């Protein structure tokens, strides 16, 4: 049984990074403005679309794009938090 796992890991050494990216994005999707279910279905669709990619360079490009998406989601959350705090502490100027 151990040799099968070793063979799978040797055929695709980036698999762990892909799984980590998926879990990170899934965790971040809990606070998504359009809802967790919407985010989870879109995330799963995106990952399933690229499930047959086996070229390591293409996988690295997709991982880089995933990191970019993480940064965009973080920016969205920080902006939402900033707007909420601004609304709480400053009056509307008309």
PDB file of N, CA, C and O in Angstrom:
ATOM      1  N   UNK A   1       0.819  -1.188   0.000  1.00  0.00           N
ATOM      2  CA  UNK A   1       0.000   0.000   0.000  1.00  0.00           C
ATOM      3  C   UNK A   1       0.867   1.257   0.000  1.00  0.00           C
ATOM      4  O   UNK A   1       0.536   2.227  -0.681  1.00  0.00           O
ATOM      5  N   UNK A   2       1.958   1.258   0.741  1.00  0.00           N
ATOM      6  CA  UNK A   2       2.834   2.413   0.815  1.00  0.00           C
ATOM      7  C   UNK A   2       3.495   2.720  -0.510  1.00  0.00           C
ATOM      8  O   UNK A   2       3.717   3.888  -0.830  1.00  0.00           O
ATOM      9  N   UNK A   3       3.816   1.694  -1.293  1.00  0.00           N
ATOM     10  CA  UNK A   3       4.470   1.930  -2.576  1.00  0.00           C
ATOM     11  C   UNK A   3       3.530   2.582  -3.570  1.00  0.00           C
ATOM     12  O   UNK A   3       3.978   3.333  -4.437  1.00  0.00           O
ATOM     13  N   UNK A   4       2.228   2.310  -3.466  1.00  0.00           N
ATOM     14  CA  UNK A   4       1.260   2.933  -4.364  1.00  0.00           C
ATOM     15  C   UNK A   4       1.191   4.429  -4.086  1.00  0.00           C
ATOM     16  O   UNK A   4       1.180   5.237  -5.014  1.00  0.00           O
ATOM     17  N   UNK A   5       1.145   4.792  -2.828  1.00  0.00           N
ATOM     18  CA  UNK A   5       1.110   6.205  -2.454  1.00  0.00           C
ATOM     19  C   UNK A   5       2.385   6.895  -2.917  1.00  0.00           C
ATOM     20  O   UNK A   5       2.341   8.019  -3.417  1.00  0.00           O
ATOM     21  N   UNK A   6       3.502   6.236  -2.756  1.00  0.00           N
ATOM     22  CA  UNK A   6       4.781   6.815  -3.179  1.00  0.00           C
ATOM     23  C   UNK A   6       4.791   7.031  -4.682  1.00  0.00           C
ATOM     24  O   UNK A   6       5.280   8.061  -5.145  1.00  0.00           O
ATOM     25  N   UNK A   7       4.268   6.093  -5.455  1.00  0.00           N
ATOM     26  CA  UNK A   7       4.238   6.211  -6.904  1.00  0.00           C
ATOM     27  C   UNK A   7       3.357   7.382  -7.322  1.00  0.00           C
ATOM     28  O   UNK A   7       3.720   8.141  -8.220  1.00  0.00           O
ATOM     29  N   UNK A   8       2.208   7.533  -6.681  1.00  0.00           N
ATOM     30  CA  UNK A   8       1.308   8.630  -7.018  1.00  0.00           C
ATOM     31  C   UNK A   8       1.980   9.962  -6.731  1.00  0.00           C
ATOM     32  O   UNK A   8       1.892  10.883  -7.544  1.00  0.00           O
ATOM     33  N   UNK A   9       2.652  10.083  -5.588  1.00  0.00           N
ATOM     34  CA  UNK A   9       3.323  11.329  -5.243  1.00  0.00           C
ATOM     35  C   UNK A   9       4.488  11.621  -6.179  1.00  0.00           C
ATOM     36  O   UNK A   9       4.772  12.785  -6.462  1.00  0.00           O
ATOM     37  N   UNK A  10       5.157  10.604  -6.656  1.00  0.00           N
ATOM     38  CA  UNK A  10       6.285  10.821  -7.557  1.00  0.00           C
ATOM     39  C   UNK A  10       5.811  11.219  -8.947  1.00  0.00           C
ATOM     40  O   UNK A  10       6.521  11.944  -9.644  1.00  0.00           O
ATOM     41  N   UNK A  11       4.633  10.770  -9.374  1.00  0.00           N
ATOM     42  CA  UNK A  11       4.156  11.142 -10.698  1.00  0.00           C
ATOM     43  C   UNK A  11       3.705  12.596 -10.736  1.00  0.00           C
ATOM     44  O   UNK A  11       3.793  13.237 -11.784  1.00  0.00           O
ATOM     45  N   UNK A  12       3.227  13.125  -9.624  1.00  0.00           N
ATOM     46  CA  UNK A  12       2.789  14.508  -9.598  1.00  0.00           C
ATOM     47  C   UNK A  12       3.211  15.164  -8.280  1.00  0.00           C
ATOM     48  O   UNK A  12       2.440  15.187  -7.320  1.00  0.00           O
ATOM     49  N   UNK A  13       4.420  15.688  -8.236  1.00  0.00           N
ATOM     50  CA  UNK A  13       4.912  16.287  -6.987  1.00  0.00           C
ATOM     51  C   UNK A  13       4.196  17.578  -6.588  1.00  0.00           C
ATOM     52  O   UNK A  13       4.327  18.024  -5.448  1.00  0.00           O
ATOM     53  N   UNK A  14       3.443  18.183  -7.507  1.00  0.00           N
ATOM     54  CA  UNK A  14       2.733  19.425  -7.201  1.00  0.00           C
ATOM     55  C   UNK A  14       1.341  19.173  -6.619  1.00  0.00           C
ATOM     56  O   UNK A  14       0.619  20.119  -6.304  1.00  0.00           O
ATOM     57  N   UNK A  15       0.969  17.918  -6.477  1.00  0.00           N
ATOM     58  CA  UNK A  15      -0.365  17.569  -6.002  1.00  0.00           C
ATOM     59  C   UNK A  15      -0.645  18.174  -4.628  1.00  0.00           C
ATOM     60  O   UNK A  15      -1.741  18.680  -4.388  1.00  0.00           O
ATOM     61  N   UNK A  16       0.313  18.129  -3.743  1.00  0.00           N
ATOM     62  CA  UNK A  16       0.136  18.690  -2.403  1.00  0.00           C
ATOM     63  C   UNK A  16      -0.124  20.184  -2.434  1.00  0.00           C
ATOM     64  O   UNK A  16      -0.931  20.696  -1.658  1.00  0.00           O
ATOM     65  N   UNK A  17       0.556  20.880  -3.326  1.00  0.00           N
ATOM     66  CA  UNK A  17       0.352  22.326  -3.450  1.00  0.00           C
ATOM     67  C   UNK A  17      -1.044  22.627  -3.980  1.00  0.00           C
ATOM     68  O   UNK A  17      -1.682  23.589  -3.551  1.00  0.00           O
ATOM     69  N   UNK A  18      -1.517  21.803  -4.913  1.00  0.00           N
ATOM     70  CA  UNK A  18      -2.856  21.995  -5.469  1.00  0.00           C
ATOM     71  C   UNK A  18      -3.906  21.774  -4.381  1.00  0.00           C
ATOM     72  O   UNK A  18      -4.851  22.554  -4.263  1.00  0.00           O
ATOM     73  N   UNK A  19      -3.746  20.728  -3.595  1.00  0.00           N
ATOM     74  CA  UNK A  19      -4.693  20.445  -2.510  1.00  0.00           C
ATOM     75  C   UNK A  19      -4.673  21.567  -1.472  1.00  0.00           C
ATOM     76  O   UNK A  19      -5.722  21.981  -0.978  1.00  0.00           O
ATOM     77  N   UNK A  20      -3.485  22.050  -1.148  1.00  0.00           N
ATOM     78  CA  UNK A  20      -3.367  23.152  -0.184  1.00  0.00           C
ATOM     79  C   UNK A  20      -4.066  24.409  -0.718  1.00  0.00           C
ATOM     80  O   UNK A  20      -4.764  25.096   0.028  1.00  0.00           O
ATOM     81  N   UNK A  21      -3.878  24.706  -1.995  1.00  0.00           N
ATOM     82  CA  UNK A  21      -4.536  25.865  -2.608  1.00  0.00           C
ATOM     83  C   UNK A  21      -6.048  25.714  -2.535  1.00  0.00           C
ATOM     84  O   UNK A  21      -6.752  26.662  -2.189  1.00  0.00           O
ATOM     85  N   UNK A  22      -6.547  24.531  -2.859  1.00  0.00           N
ATOM     86  CA  UNK A  22      -7.990  24.287  -2.826  1.00  0.00           C
ATOM     87  C   UNK A  22      -8.550  24.487  -1.414  1.00  0.00           C
ATOM     88  O   UNK A  22      -9.581  25.137  -1.238  1.00  0.00           O
ATOM     89  N   UNK A  23      -7.874  23.933  -0.424  1.00  0.00           N
ATOM     90  CA  UNK A  23      -8.336  24.061   0.957  1.00  0.00           C
ATOM     91  C   UNK A  23      -8.289  25.509   1.435  1.00  0.00           C
ATOM     92  O   UNK A  23      -9.183  25.963   2.149  1.00  0.00           O
ATOM     93  N   UNK A  24      -7.244  26.229   1.039  1.00  0.00           N
ATOM     94  CA  UNK A  24      -7.130  27.637   1.419  1.00  0.00           C
ATOM     95  C   UNK A  24      -8.258  28.457   0.819  1.00  0.00           C
ATOM     96  O   UNK A  24      -8.884  29.267   1.503  1.00  0.00           O
ATOM     97  N   UNK A  25      -8.514  28.241  -0.464  1.00  0.00           N
ATOM     98  CA  UNK A  25      -9.594  28.975  -1.118  1.00  0.00           C
ATOM     99  C   UNK A  25     -10.949  28.596  -0.530  1.00  0.00           C
ATOM    100  O   UNK A  25     -11.813  29.457  -0.361  1.00  0.00           O
ATOM    101  N   UNK A  26     -11.139  27.336  -0.223  1.00  0.00           N
ATOM    102  CA  UNK A  26     -12.394  26.891   0.372  1.00  0.00           C
ATOM    103  C   UNK A  26     -12.611  27.566   1.727  1.00  0.00           C
ATOM    104  O   UNK A  26     -13.723  27.981   2.054  1.00  0.00           O
ATOM    105  N   UNK A  27     -11.541  27.668   2.506  1.00  0.00           N
ATOM    106  CA  UNK A  27     -11.616  28.342   3.803  1.00  0.00           C
ATOM    107  C   UNK A  27     -11.948  29.822   3.631  1.00  0.00           C
ATOM    108  O   UNK A  27     -12.770  30.371   4.365  1.00  0.00           O
ATOM    109  N   UNK A  28     -11.313  30.453   2.669  1.00  0.00           N
ATOM    110  CA  UNK A  28     -11.548  31.885   2.450  1.00  0.00           C
ATOM    111  C   UNK A  28     -12.951  32.158   1.912  1.00  0.00           C
ATOM    112  O   UNK A  28     -13.478  33.256   2.091  1.00  0.00           O
ATOM    113  N   UNK A  29     -13.548  31.189   1.267  1.00  0.00           N
ATOM    114  CA  UNK A  29     -14.868  31.365   0.680  1.00  0.00           C
ATOM    115  C   UNK A  29     -15.992  31.457   1.688  1.00  0.00           C
ATOM    116  O   UNK A  29     -17.119  31.796   1.325  1.00  0.00           O
ATOM    117  N   UNK A  30     -15.709  31.160   2.953  1.00  0.00           N
ATOM    118  CA  UNK A  30     -16.750  31.222   3.974  1.00  0.00           C
ATOM    119  C   UNK A  30     -17.337  32.617   4.110  1.00  0.00           C
ATOM    120  O   UNK A  30     -18.513  32.762   4.445  1.00  0.00           O
ATOM    121  N   UNK A  31     -16.538  33.642   3.855  1.00  0.00           N
ATOM    122  CA  UNK A  31     -16.983  35.024   4.032  1.00  0.00           C
ATOM    123  C   UNK A  31     -17.334  35.709   2.708  1.00  0.00           C
ATOM    124  O   UNK A  31     -17.530  36.924   2.675  1.00  0.00           O
ATOM    125  N   UNK A  32     -17.413  34.943   1.624  1.00  0.00           N
ATOM    126  CA  UNK A  32     -17.634  35.534   0.300  1.00  0.00           C
ATOM    127  C   UNK A  32     -18.990  36.242   0.254  1.00  0.00           C
ATOM    128  O   UNK A  32     -19.982  35.703   0.745  1.00  0.00           O
ATOM    129  N   UNK A  33     -19.044  37.441  -0.328  1.00  0.00           N
ATOM    130  CA  UNK A  33     -20.289  38.226  -0.322  1.00  0.00           C
ATOM    131  C   UNK A  33     -21.492  37.519  -0.967  1.00  0.00           C
ATOM    132  O   UNK A  33     -22.623  37.710  -0.521  1.00  0.00           O
ATOM    133  N   UNK A  34     -21.267  36.720  -1.992  1.00  0.00           N
ATOM    134  CA  UNK A  34     -22.393  36.065  -2.661  1.00  0.00           C
ATOM    135  C   UNK A  34     -22.753  34.726  -2.018  1.00  0.00           C
ATOM    136  O   UNK A  34     -23.644  34.025  -2.497  1.00  0.00           O
ATOM    137  N   UNK A  35     -22.076  34.380  -0.959  1.00  0.00           N
ATOM    138  CA  UNK A  35     -22.407  33.176  -0.218  1.00  0.00           C
ATOM    139  C   UNK A  35     -21.406  32.056  -0.414  1.00  0.00           C
ATOM    140  O   UNK A  35     -20.729  31.965  -1.438  1.00  0.00           O
ATOM    141  N   UNK A  36     -21.334  31.212   0.590  1.00  0.00           N
ATOM    142  CA  UNK A  36     -20.375  30.113   0.583  1.00  0.00           C
ATOM    143  C   UNK A  36     -20.716  29.074  -0.478  1.00  0.00           C
ATOM    144  O   UNK A  36     -19.819  28.553  -1.141  1.00  0.00           O
ATOM    145  N   UNK A  37     -21.990  28.769  -0.646  1.00  0.00           N
ATOM    146  CA  UNK A  37     -22.394  27.748  -1.625  1.00  0.00           C
ATOM    147  C   UNK A  37     -22.024  28.194  -3.039  1.00  0.00           C
ATOM    148  O   UNK A  37     -21.521  27.398  -3.832  1.00  0.00           O
ATOM    149  N   UNK A  38     -22.271  29.458  -3.349  1.00  0.00           N
ATOM    150  CA  UNK A  38     -21.899  29.996  -4.664  1.00  0.00           C
ATOM    151  C   UNK A  38     -20.395  29.879  -4.882  1.00  0.00           C
ATOM    152  O   UNK A  38     -19.947  29.428  -5.936  1.00  0.00           O
ATOM    153  N   UNK A  39     -19.625  30.284  -3.887  1.00  0.00           N
ATOM    154  CA  UNK A  39     -18.167  30.247  -3.996  1.00  0.00           C
ATOM    155  C   UNK A  39     -17.664  28.821  -4.150  1.00  0.00           C
ATOM    156  O   UNK A  39     -16.808  28.550  -4.991  1.00  0.00           O
ATOM    157  N   UNK A  40     -18.198  27.899  -3.335  1.00  0.00           N
ATOM    158  CA  UNK A  40     -17.744  26.516  -3.368  1.00  0.00           C
ATOM    159  C   UNK A  40     -18.033  25.857  -4.718  1.00  0.00           C
ATOM    160  O   UNK A  40     -17.194  25.119  -5.235  1.00  0.00           O
ATOM    161  N   UNK A  41     -19.202  26.114  -5.290  1.00  0.00           N
ATOM    162  CA  UNK A  41     -19.514  25.511  -6.593  1.00  0.00           C
ATOM    163  C   UNK A  41     -18.622  26.076  -7.690  1.00  0.00           C
ATOM    164  O   UNK A  41     -18.170  25.337  -8.565  1.00  0.00           O
ATOM    165  N   UNK A  42     -18.369  27.377  -7.650  1.00  0.00           N
ATOM    166  CA  UNK A  42     -17.476  27.981  -8.654  1.00  0.00           C
ATOM    167  C   UNK A  42     -16.053  27.452  -8.510  1.00  0.00           C
ATOM    168  O   UNK A  42     -15.384  27.185  -9.508  1.00  0.00           O
ATOM    169  N   UNK A  43     -15.591  27.299  -7.272  1.00  0.00           N
ATOM    170  CA  UNK A  43     -14.247  26.787  -7.005  1.00  0.00           C
ATOM    171  C   UNK A  43     -14.110  25.353  -7.499  1.00  0.00           C
ATOM    172  O   UNK A  43     -13.131  25.007  -8.160  1.00  0.00           O
ATOM    173  N   UNK A  44     -15.090  24.529  -7.178  1.00  0.00           N
ATOM    174  CA  UNK A  44     -15.045  23.131  -7.602  1.00  0.00           C
ATOM    175  C   UNK A  44     -15.061  23.029  -9.120  1.00  0.00           C
ATOM    176  O   UNK A  44     -14.334  22.216  -9.691  1.00  0.00           O
ATOM    177  N   UNK A  45     -15.871  23.832  -9.774  1.00  0.00           N
ATOM    178  CA  UNK A  45     -15.931  23.835 -11.236  1.00  0.00           C
ATOM    179  C   UNK A  45     -14.580  24.207 -11.836  1.00  0.00           C
ATOM    180  O   UNK A  45     -14.128  23.584 -12.796  1.00  0.00           O
ATOM    181  N   UNK A  46     -13.943  25.219 -11.271  1.00  0.00           N
ATOM    182  CA  UNK A  46     -12.638  25.659 -11.786  1.00  0.00           C
ATOM    183  C   UNK A  46     -11.583  24.568 -11.617  1.00  0.00           C
ATOM    184  O   UNK A  46     -10.779  24.333 -12.519  1.00  0.00           O
ATOM    185  N   UNK A  47     -11.587  23.909 -10.473  1.00  0.00           N
ATOM    186  CA  UNK A  47     -10.592  22.859 -10.242  1.00  0.00           C
ATOM    187  C   UNK A  47     -10.888  21.625 -11.099  1.00  0.00           C
ATOM    188  O   UNK A  47      -9.962  20.987 -11.601  1.00  0.00           O
ATOM    189  N   UNK A  48     -12.138  21.290 -11.266  1.00  0.00           N
ATOM    190  CA  UNK A  48     -12.489  20.117 -12.074  1.00  0.00           C
ATOM    191  C   UNK A  48     -12.181  20.353 -13.554  1.00  0.00           C
ATOM    192  O   UNK A  48     -11.849  19.417 -14.281  1.00  0.00           O
ATOM    193  N   UNK A  49     -12.293  21.592 -13.989  1.00  0.00           N
ATOM    194  CA  UNK A  49     -11.982  21.919 -15.382  1.00  0.00           C
ATOM    195  C   UNK A  49     -10.519  21.635 -15.694  1.00  0.00           C
ATOM    196  O   UNK A  49     -10.181  21.273 -16.822  1.00  0.00           O
ATOM    197  N   UNK A  50      -9.652  21.796 -14.701  1.00  0.00           N
ATOM    198  CA  UNK A  50      -8.218  21.621 -14.914  1.00  0.00           C
ATOM    199  C   UNK A  50      -7.676  20.333 -14.291  1.00  0.00           C
ATOM    200  O   UNK A  50      -6.467  20.208 -14.097  1.00  0.00           O
ATOM    201  N   UNK A  51      -8.539  19.388 -13.981  1.00  0.00           N
ATOM    202  CA  UNK A  51      -8.091  18.177 -13.277  1.00  0.00           C
ATOM    203  C   UNK A  51      -7.202  17.279 -14.126  1.00  0.00           C
ATOM    204  O   UNK A  51      -6.418  16.504 -13.580  1.00  0.00           O
ATOM    205  N   UNK A  52      -7.305  17.365 -15.439  1.00  0.00           N
ATOM    206  CA  UNK A  52      -6.518  16.491 -16.312  1.00  0.00           C
ATOM    207  C   UNK A  52      -5.198  17.108 -16.761  1.00  0.00           C
ATOM    208  O   UNK A  52      -4.473  16.506 -17.553  1.00  0.00           O
ATOM    209  N   UNK A  53      -4.883  18.289 -16.270  1.00  0.00           N
ATOM    210  CA  UNK A  53      -3.617  18.933 -16.632  1.00  0.00           C
ATOM    211  C   UNK A  53      -2.478  18.162 -15.972  1.00  0.00           C
ATOM    212  O   UNK A  53      -2.491  17.927 -14.764  1.00  0.00           O
ATOM    213  N   UNK A  54      -1.497  17.772 -16.777  1.00  0.00           N
ATOM    214  CA  UNK A  54      -0.381  16.997 -16.222  1.00  0.00           C
ATOM    215  C   UNK A  54       0.970  17.663 -16.461  1.00  0.00           C
ATOM    216  O   UNK A  54       1.980  17.217 -15.917  1.00  0.00           O
ATOM    217  N   UNK A  55       1.003  18.722 -17.263  1.00  0.00           N
ATOM    218  CA  UNK A  55       2.247  19.435 -17.532  1.00  0.00           C
ATOM    219  C   UNK A  55       2.642  20.254 -16.302  1.00  0.00           C
ATOM    220  O   UNK A  55       1.882  21.125 -15.877  1.00  0.00           O
ATOM    221  N   UNK A  56       3.813  19.992 -15.725  1.00  0.00           N
ATOM    222  CA  UNK A  56       4.216  20.717 -14.501  1.00  0.00           C
ATOM    223  C   UNK A  56       4.254  22.235 -14.675  1.00  0.00           C
ATOM    224  O   UNK A  56       3.922  22.966 -13.742  1.00  0.00           O
ATOM    225  N   UNK A  57       4.646  22.713 -15.836  1.00  0.00           N
ATOM    226  CA  UNK A  57       4.688  24.174 -16.053  1.00  0.00           C
ATOM    227  C   UNK A  57       3.287  24.763 -16.057  1.00  0.00           C
ATOM    228  O   UNK A  57       3.063  25.835 -15.494  1.00  0.00           O
ATOM    229  N   UNK A  58       2.350  24.080 -16.679  1.00  0.00           N
ATOM    230  CA  UNK A  58       0.961  24.552 -16.703  1.00  0.00           C
ATOM    231  C   UNK A  58       0.378  24.528 -15.286  1.00  0.00           C
ATOM    232  O   UNK A  58      -0.359  25.435 -14.901  1.00  0.00           O
ATOM    233  N   UNK A  59       0.708  23.493 -14.518  1.00  0.00           N
ATOM    234  CA  UNK A  59       0.227  23.404 -13.132  1.00  0.00           C
ATOM    235  C   UNK A  59       0.793  24.558 -12.316  1.00  0.00           C
ATOM    236  O   UNK A  59       0.082  25.150 -11.504  1.00  0.00           O
ATOM    237  N   UNK A  60       2.062  24.884 -12.523  1.00  0.00           N
ATOM    238  CA  UNK A  60       2.672  26.010 -11.801  1.00  0.00           C
ATOM    239  C   UNK A  60       1.984  27.320 -12.171  1.00  0.00           C
ATOM    240  O   UNK A  60       1.777  28.176 -11.310  1.00  0.00           O
ATOM    241  N   UNK A  61       1.626  27.484 -13.454  1.00  0.00           N
ATOM    242  CA  UNK A  61       0.902  28.692 -13.879  1.00  0.00           C
ATOM    243  C   UNK A  61      -0.466  28.770 -13.196  1.00  0.00           C
ATOM    244  O   UNK A  61      -0.888  29.834 -12.742  1.00  0.00           O
ATOM    245  N   UNK A  62      -1.143  27.634 -13.132  1.00  0.00           N
ATOM    246  CA  UNK A  62      -2.453  27.607 -12.486  1.00  0.00           C
ATOM    247  C   UNK A  62      -2.329  27.872 -10.982  1.00  0.00           C
ATOM    248  O   UNK A  62      -3.188  28.534 -10.400  1.00  0.00           O
ATOM    249  N   UNK A  63      -1.276  27.364 -10.354  1.00  0.00           N
ATOM    250  CA  UNK A  63      -1.042  27.645  -8.935  1.00  0.00           C
ATOM    251  C   UNK A  63      -0.779  29.133  -8.718  1.00  0.00           C
ATOM    252  O   UNK A  63      -1.260  29.715  -7.745  1.00  0.00           O
ATOM    253  N   UNK A  64      -0.018  29.748  -9.622  1.00  0.00           N
ATOM    254  CA  UNK A  64       0.251  31.183  -9.510  1.00  0.00           C
ATOM    255  C   UNK A  64      -1.047  31.976  -9.659  1.00  0.00           C
ATOM    256  O   UNK A  64      -1.258  32.969  -8.962  1.00  0.00           O
ATOM    257  N   UNK A  65      -1.907  31.537 -10.562  1.00  0.00           N
ATOM    258  CA  UNK A  65      -3.193  32.209 -10.726  1.00  0.00           C
ATOM    259  C   UNK A  65      -4.032  32.056  -9.457  1.00  0.00           C
ATOM    260  O   UNK A  65      -4.720  32.988  -9.040  1.00  0.00           O
ATOM    261  N   UNK A  66      -3.968  30.873  -8.850  1.00  0.00           N
ATOM    262  CA  UNK A  66      -4.683  30.651  -7.594  1.00  0.00           C
ATOM    263  C   UNK A  66      -4.183  31.554  -6.481  1.00  0.00           C
ATOM    264  O   UNK A  66      -4.977  32.058  -5.687  1.00  0.00           O
ATOM    265  N   UNK A  67      -2.874  31.763  -6.414  1.00  0.00           N
ATOM    266  CA  UNK A  67      -2.310  32.686  -5.422  1.00  0.00           C
ATOM    267  C   UNK A  67      -2.789  34.108  -5.672  1.00  0.00           C
ATOM    268  O   UNK A  67      -3.052  34.854  -4.729  1.00  0.00           O
ATOM    269  N   UNK A  68      -2.901  34.484  -6.945  1.00  0.00           N
ATOM    270  CA  UNK A  68      -3.420  35.796  -7.300  1.00  0.00           C
ATOM    271  C   UNK A  68      -4.874  35.936  -6.839  1.00  0.00           C
ATOM    272  O   UNK A  68      -5.264  36.982  -6.318  1.00  0.00           O
ATOM    273  N   UNK A  69      -5.659  34.900  -7.027  1.00  0.00           N
ATOM    274  CA  UNK A  69      -7.061  34.921  -6.596  1.00  0.00           C
ATOM    275  C   UNK A  69      -7.149  35.073  -5.080  1.00  0.00           C
ATOM    276  O   UNK A  69      -8.013  35.792  -4.578  1.00  0.00           O
ATOM    277  N   UNK A  70      -6.267  34.407  -4.357  1.00  0.00           N
ATOM    278  CA  UNK A  70      -6.237  34.548  -2.890  1.00  0.00           C
ATOM    279  C   UNK A  70      -5.993  36.004  -2.512  1.00  0.00           C
ATOM    280  O   UNK A  70      -6.665  36.542  -1.632  1.00  0.00           O
ATOM    281  N   UNK A  71      -5.046  36.630  -3.166  1.00  0.00           N
ATOM    282  CA  UNK A  71      -4.747  38.039  -2.858  1.00  0.00           C
ATOM    283  C   UNK A  71      -5.936  38.942  -3.198  1.00  0.00           C
ATOM    284  O   UNK A  71      -6.213  39.896  -2.470  1.00  0.00           O
ATOM    285  N   UNK A  72      -6.630  38.654  -4.284  1.00  0.00           N
ATOM    286  CA  UNK A  72      -7.805  39.444  -4.657  1.00  0.00           C
ATOM    287  C   UNK A  72      -8.928  39.280  -3.634  1.00  0.00           C
ATOM    288  O   UNK A  72      -9.594  40.253  -3.280  1.00  0.00           O
ATOM    289  N   UNK A  73      -9.134  38.068  -3.165  1.00  0.00           N
ATOM    290  CA  UNK A  73     -10.176  37.828  -2.159  1.00  0.00           C
ATOM    291  C   UNK A  73      -9.816  38.534  -0.859  1.00  0.00           C
ATOM    292  O   UNK A  73     -10.680  39.128  -0.214  1.00  0.00           O
ATOM    293  N   UNK A  74      -8.542  38.472  -0.471  1.00  0.00           N
ATOM    294  CA  UNK A  74      -8.113  39.189   0.734  1.00  0.00           C
ATOM    295  C   UNK A  74      -8.358  40.684   0.588  1.00  0.00           C
ATOM    296  O   UNK A  74      -8.814  41.330   1.532  1.00  0.00           O
ATOM    297  N   UNK A  75      -8.060  41.242  -0.583  1.00  0.00           N
ATOM    298  CA  UNK A  75      -8.290  42.668  -0.821  1.00  0.00           C
ATOM    299  C   UNK A  75      -9.779  42.988  -0.727  1.00  0.00           C
ATOM    300  O   UNK A  75     -10.157  44.023  -0.177  1.00  0.00           O
ATOM    301  N   UNK A  76     -10.613  42.119  -1.253  1.00  0.00           N
ATOM    302  CA  UNK A  76     -12.057  42.311  -1.175  1.00  0.00           C
ATOM    303  C   UNK A  76     -12.518  42.335   0.282  1.00  0.00           C
ATOM    304  O   UNK A  76     -13.325  43.179   0.670  1.00  0.00           O
ATOM    305  N   UNK A  77     -12.005  41.410   1.078  1.00  0.00           N
ATOM    306  CA  UNK A  77     -12.393  41.350   2.484  1.00  0.00           C
ATOM    307  C   UNK A  77     -11.895  42.565   3.256  1.00  0.00           C
ATOM    308  O   UNK A  77     -12.621  43.112   4.087  1.00  0.00           O
ATOM    309  N   UNK A  78     -10.660  42.994   2.989  1.00  0.00           N
ATOM    310  CA  UNK A  78     -10.133  44.178   3.681  1.00  0.00           C
ATOM    311  C   UNK A  78     -10.922  45.423   3.307  1.00  0.00           C
ATOM    312  O   UNK A  78     -11.179  46.273   4.159  1.00  0.00           O
ATOM    313  N   UNK A  79     -11.308  45.538   2.041  1.00  0.00           N
ATOM    314  CA  UNK A  79     -12.099  46.686   1.607  1.00  0.00           C
ATOM    315  C   UNK A  79     -13.466  46.684   2.287  1.00  0.00           C
ATOM    316  O   UNK A  79     -13.954  47.729   2.718  1.00  0.00           O
ATOM    317  N   UNK A  80     -14.066  45.527   2.378  1.00  0.00           N
ATOM    318  CA  UNK A  80     -15.362  45.427   3.047  1.00  0.00           C
ATOM    319  C   UNK A  80     -15.243  45.811   4.518  1.00  0.00           C
ATOM    320  O   UNK A  80     -16.099  46.515   5.054  1.00  0.00           O
ATOM    321  N   UNK A  81     -14.185  45.349   5.161  1.00  0.00           N
ATOM    322  CA  UNK A  81     -13.964  45.675   6.568  1.00  0.00           C
ATOM    323  C   UNK A  81     -13.709  47.173   6.730  1.00  0.00           C
ATOM    324  O   UNK A  81     -14.227  47.792   7.659  1.00  0.00           O
ATOM    325  N   UNK A  82     -12.920  47.755   5.837  1.00  0.00           N
ATOM    326  CA  UNK A  82     -12.628  49.187   5.883  1.00  0.00           C
ATOM    327  C   UNK A  82     -13.910  49.997   5.726  1.00  0.00           C
ATOM    328  O   UNK A  82     -14.140  50.950   6.471  1.00  0.00           O
ATOM    329  N   UNK A  83     -14.739  49.623   4.765  1.00  0.00           N
ATOM    330  CA  UNK A  83     -15.988  50.355   4.542  1.00  0.00           C
ATOM    331  C   UNK A  83     -16.915  50.264   5.749  1.00  0.00           C
ATOM    332  O   UNK A  83     -17.573  51.240   6.109  1.00  0.00           O
ATOM    333  N   UNK A  84     -16.963  49.094   6.367  1.00  0.00           N
ATOM    334  CA  UNK A  84     -17.816  48.932   7.542  1.00  0.00           C
ATOM    335  C   UNK A  84     -17.312  49.799   8.694  1.00  0.00           C
ATOM    336  O   UNK A  84     -18.110  50.428   9.389  1.00  0.00           O
ATOM    337  N   UNK A  85     -16.000  49.837   8.900  1.00  0.00           N
ATOM    338  CA  UNK A  85     -15.443  50.652   9.978  1.00  0.00           C
ATOM    339  C   UNK A  85     -15.634  52.137   9.687  1.00  0.00           C
ATOM    340  O   UNK A  85     -15.948  52.912  10.590  1.00  0.00           O
ATOM    341  N   UNK A  86     -15.446  52.532   8.441  1.00  0.00           N
ATOM    342  CA  UNK A  86     -15.622  53.938   8.068  1.00  0.00           C
ATOM    343  C   UNK A  86     -17.068  54.361   8.282  1.00  0.00           C
ATOM    344  O   UNK A  86     -17.341  55.454   8.779  1.00  0.00           O
ATOM    345  N   UNK A  87     -17.976  53.493   7.907  1.00  0.00           N
ATOM    346  CA  UNK A  87     -19.390  53.788   8.074  1.00  0.00           C
ATOM    347  C   UNK A  87     -19.743  53.896   9.555  1.00  0.00           C
ATOM    348  O   UNK A  87     -20.595  54.700   9.932  1.00  0.00           O
ATOM    349  N   UNK A  88     -19.107  53.109  10.376  1.00  0.00           N
ATOM    350  CA  UNK A  88     -19.384  53.080  11.806  1.00  0.00           C
ATOM    351  C   UNK A  88     -18.868  54.336  12.514  1.00  0.00           C
ATOM    352  O   UNK A  88     -19.501  54.823  13.451  1.00  0.00           O
ATOM    353  N   UNK A  89     -17.715  54.865  12.066  1.00  0.00           N
ATOM    354  CA  UNK A  89     -17.071  55.941  12.813  1.00  0.00           C
ATOM    355  C   UNK A  89     -17.169  57.322  12.172  1.00  0.00           C
ATOM    356  O   UNK A  89     -16.872  58.319  12.829  1.00  0.00           O
ATOM    357  N   UNK A  90     -17.575  57.404  10.921  1.00  0.00           N
ATOM    358  CA  UNK A  90     -17.674  58.698  10.271  1.00  0.00           C
ATOM    359  C   UNK A  90     -19.086  58.921   9.767  1.00  0.00           C
ATOM    360  O   UNK A  90     -19.759  58.002   9.300  1.00  0.00           O
ATOM    361  N   UNK A  91     -19.508  60.153   9.874  1.00  0.00           N
ATOM    362  CA  UNK A  91     -20.839  60.494   9.383  1.00  0.00           C
ATOM    363  C   UNK A  91     -20.809  60.630   7.861  1.00  0.00           C
ATOM    364  O   UNK A  91     -19.774  60.931   7.266  1.00  0.00           O
ATOM    365  N   UNK A  92     -21.945  60.407   7.263  1.00  0.00           N
ATOM    366  CA  UNK A  92     -22.048  60.615   5.821  1.00  0.00           C
ATOM    367  C   UNK A  92     -21.966  62.108   5.532  1.00  0.00           C
ATOM    368  O   UNK A  92     -22.659  62.917   6.149  1.00  0.00           O
ATOM    369  N   UNK A  93     -21.111  62.451   4.586  1.00  0.00           N
ATOM    370  CA  UNK A  93     -20.971  63.864   4.197  1.00  0.00           C
ATOM    371  C   UNK A  93     -21.814  64.101   2.964  1.00  0.00           C
ATOM    372  O   UNK A  93     -21.636  63.442   1.940  1.00  0.00           O
ATOM    373  N   UNK A  94     -22.740  65.053   3.068  1.00  0.00           N
ATOM    374  CA  UNK A  94     -23.634  65.332   1.935  1.00  0.00           C
ATOM    375  C   UNK A  94     -23.444  66.728   1.454  1.00  0.00           C
ATOM    376  O   UNK A  94     -24.108  67.150   0.507  1.00  0.00           O
TER     377      UNK A  94
END
